[in-house]
C-alpha cells in the first residue's frame, strides 16, 4: 500500500513537472511523504492496539486460572476437613470403647503416679499446654495426655495405639494391650 502511494505521488510529480514549475513537484513530493508517514503511524497504532488487547486477554485468562486454582484448593481443604471430622468421630468411638474395657483408670492421675504403675515413659513431649507421655509394650503404645497449664497436671485423656500408630479398635486387641502392661 505504501509503495502504491509512493508510485502515485511520483507519477503525479512527473505529469506536473511538464506543466508546472519545480516548486509544484516539490510540494507534491512533500504531500506524498506526509501521507506515507501518516499511514505508517496508523498501521503502528493498530498493531499496538492489537498487542494491548492480546496482553489484556492473557492477563484475564491468567486471573481466571488463578481463581480456578483457588477454588480447587478450597474444595480440597473442605474435603480434608470433612475427612478429619469423620476420623475424629471414629476415633472418639474407639477411645470410648477402650475406656469401657480398661480395668484401671489412667485419668485424673499425675505423671508420678502413672510412672509408679507403668514404669518410666519412653517419650515425654510438651506442645503448648499439653504434655504427652508414651508408655510402650511389645505390641502397644499408651499415649496419656496432661494439661500442663494447671499447677499439678493430671491425666485428662489417653489412647491405645499399635506399633504402627493406629488406634487399637478390636476388643481382643485392647484386652491384649492391657494384659501386656499387666493392668487387666
Buried (B, 14 or more C-beta within 10 A) or exposed (E): EEEEBBEEBBEBBEEBEEEEEEEBBEBBBEEBEEBBEEEEEEEEEEEEEEEEEEEEEEEEEEEEEEEEEEEEEEEEEEEEEEEEEEEEEEEEEBBEBBBEBBEEEBBEBEBEEBBEEBEEBEEEEEEEEBBBBBBBBEEBBBBBBBEBEEEEBBBBBBBBBBEEEEBBBEEEBBBBBBEBBEBB
